[in-house]
Amino acid sequence: MIRRPPRSTLFPYTTLFRSRTMTGHSTRVPSLSWNEHILSSGSRSGSIMHSDVRRADHMVSSVAAHTQEVCGLRWAGDGRYLASGGNDNLVQIWSVRHLERFAESTPLHTFSEHQAAVKALSWCPWQPSILASGGGTADRCIRLWNCNTGTCQSTTDTKSQVCSILWSAEYKELISGHGFAFNQLCIWKYPTMNKVAELSGHTSRVLNMAMSPDGTTVVSAGADETLRLWNCFQADPTKTTNEKNKKTSSCAMIMSHHIR
């Protein structure tokens, strides 16, 4: 049997054929995150590799980030910070290297408050320095971090393994996906972290979640081999009307241009 080295593979979304394969890790790659043209990948060995996908020699940096598997990896929306979570129960915050799009080789902050592996990581869209992290079965907590000051803002015991977290861009709320013991999704009010809603349906843990482009619908993928769509956040009617007006005016301009 031939053992192939762990690698990252890129697929253009329009055609879905493999455009390139990038090697470098010696063990499996469970986590990925983009920062413009930089693809950061975390491995089972605990290392994080930064690859410039524009270059043939893609690896621009590699760092021994955790002592165990890097199971969570997320760049902040403004590209200033990279958060990594590991099976060593640590959350590491890495600042971007000056004039580059990949992270420094030493962490800016190391948070050790979680008591289990940290897979769930998500940055606040309207406060890019605020990070939400979720711990595994032995921890069950969502912690909010201010990465400018390196402090923990709050800790919330969710009573279940935290597998995934997403922020709403329209509302000051976040949604978490869970495993043992209840396999539910929960919506929380920020910054009080009061529970707004609990969504049940999965019969096994929620592996991951994604938000629709309009920010209204969440899709959850469960270990029960189902995908479930949840209508979680109402669309802002004024924003929807403004977007429709913009599209109508741009279409009118195009038609006018063709008529002339």
Order of alpha helices (4+ residues) and beta strands (2+ residues): beta-beta-beta-beta-beta-beta-beta-beta-beta-beta-beta-beta-beta-beta-beta-beta-beta-beta-beta-beta-beta-alpha
